[in-house]
Amino acid sequence: MRRKPVVIGIVGILVLTLVVAWIMTAILTPKEIDTTTWNGVKNHVRLQLTRMTLDDRQAFVHRPLFPDVYLAYVIDHETQYTFIQKSQIADWDINQETLEEAAGKNLEEVSQDIELQTFGPDKDGGIYMLIETGDGYDAARILLPSVRERVRQVLGDPFIAAFPMRDFLIFWNEDFSLQDQFVEEVRLQFTEEPEYPLSPSIFRFNGNSIEVAES
């Protein structure tokens, strides 16, 4: 017995369209957060790396971290983030140290299960590792002790790191045979990144010390 075709009809199509629109709105609408109080916002603040203009430095809470790269703090709304202004922490009656502690803790929590892509070793023992989740915080994860420790367990000390743009973080061991090519690629990515460039430099991590590496 042949089944009759199902005819949705105009009403059915309208209902389906409304359901899809509601789902997309729920996905794309920034999460509503009470940004007027510290208790309302403290679980949503995160660390971020960024370049800053003079106007940015006057408006937003920050501190210098690497050459031309600043540590800033943002409120994460799931689909976007907003930089925290100096006037906001005054309203919340907290200092920058309190903000940084909470922002670091929150970024650690969402980074526990991120993938650290690992490639190698090559014939000379060279290994490199990538973080490229695309969630807007990849470069900032260089600040997390847990991430650096995971890298150190594979690459040893010292190791090299680079973050030419916000959404890319790469590591390799110091005697990597392809280092010169990687350095050139880092500079190229920095130059060609249209929205969120960070640094063309490479950095040498050794224990708790960080320095710009010779290249």
URUR-V961773 format. One record per helix or strand. SS is the DSSP state (hx for helix, st for strand). FROM is the first residue (numbers start at 0). TO is the last residue. If there is no record, write none. Layout:
ss = (SS/SS)
from = (FROM/FROM)
to = (TO/TO)
This chain:
ss = (hx/hx/st/hx/st/st/st/st/st/hx/hx/st/st/hx/hx/st/st/hx/st/st/st)
from = (8/37/44/53/59/61/68/80/84/85/95/116/126/138/144/158/167/178/196/202/208)
to = (27/43/49/58/59/65/75/82/84/91/109/119/130/142/154/164/172/191/196/205/211)
